[in-house]
Amino acid sequence: MNIIIVGCGRVGSRLAIQLSGEGNNVTVIDRNPLSFDKLEGASDVKMVIGTGIDEEVLSNAGIASADAVISVTKGDNTNIMVGQIAKFLFKVPKVVVRIVDPKSKSFYEQEIGLTCFCPTETSSHHYISLLKGVDVCTLL
């Protein structure tokens, strides 16, 4: 698969390393070139400096042939914009965006049709399961 990841923080870099290691063609976009230091050892990951809401940057990253786009920047609004651009403008088959605000997640999933991951919801569920004596991580 050709996968574009927008955001090379802890999550984006880990996704890039894992997905690349599984044989996918991975491109990471980030505004800060120093962020790419987190990709140490992942020499086959393509790095593009820029913002994921810039159509030219996305084109340079190969979005025209992308099978998936994952946006995991620290900003919900940026991730939402990347998701909409990828899904509606470039017609990328699979788009996943990180949205920290659960209310926004619901809206963008139900009204816009984006696939969203909300770490706030996931963390809350995990904490509650740990309080109840069930470690959901062992179930994965």
Residue pairs with C-beta under 8 A, 6 or more apart in sequence:
1 19
1 24
1 25
1 67
1 68
2 24
2 25
2 27
2 62
2 65
2 66
2 67
2 68
3 19
3 24
3 25
3 26
3 27
3 66
3 67
3 68
3 69
3 70
4 26
4 27
4 28
4 29
4 58
4 61
4 62
4 63
4 66
4 68
4 69
4 70
4 86
5 12
5 15
5 16
5 19
5 26
5 27
5 28
5 29
5 69
5 70
5 71
5 72
6 12
6 28
6 29
6 30
6 52
6 69
6 70
6 71
6 72
6 73
6 78
6 79
6 82
7 28
7 29
7 30
7 52
7 71
7 72
7 73
7 74
7 79
8 16
8 28
8 29
8 30
8 32
8 35
8 36
8 38
8 39
8 47
9 35
9 38
9 72
9 73
9 74
10 38
11 72
11 98
12 28
12 30
12 70
12 72
12 73
13 28
13 35
13 38
13 39
15 70
15 72
16 26
16 28
16 39
16 42
16 45
17 39
17 41
17 42
17 45
19 26
20 26
20 42
20 44
20 45
21 42
25 46
26 42
26 44
26 45
26 46
27 45
27 46
27 47
27 48
27 61
27 62
28 36
28 39
28 45
28 46
28 47
28 48
29 48
29 49
29 50
29 51
29 52
29 57
29 58
29 61
30 36
30 47
30 48
30 49
31 49
31 50
31 51
33 47
33 49
36 47
39 45
39 47
46 61
46 62
48 57
48 60
48 61
50 56
50 57
50 60
51 57
51 78
52 58
52 71
52 73
52 78
52 81
52 82
52 85
53 78
53 81
53 82
53 85
55 85
55 89
58 85
58 86
58 90
63 69
63 86
63 90
63 92
64 90
66 86
66 90
66 92
67 92
67 93
67 94
68 92
68 93
68 94
68 95
68 96
69 82
69 83
69 86
69 92
69 94
69 95
69 96
70 95
70 96
70 97
71 78
71 79
71 82
71 83
71 86
71 95
71 96
71 97
71 98
72 79
72 97
72 98
73 79
73 82
73 98
76 98
76 99
76 100
76 101
76 104
79 97
79 98
79 99
80 97
80 99
80 104
80 108
80 114
82 97
83 95
83 96
83 97
83 108
83 114
83 116
84 112
84 114
86 92
86 95
87 95
87 113
87 114
94 115
95 114
95 115
96 115
96 116
96 117
97 108
97 114
97 115
97 116
97 117
98 116
98 117
98 118
98 119
99 105
99 108
99 116
99 117
99 118
100 118
100 119
100 120
101 118
101 120
102 118
102 120
102 121
105 116
105 118
105 121
108 114
108 116
109 115
109 116
125 136
126 136
126 137
129 135
129 136
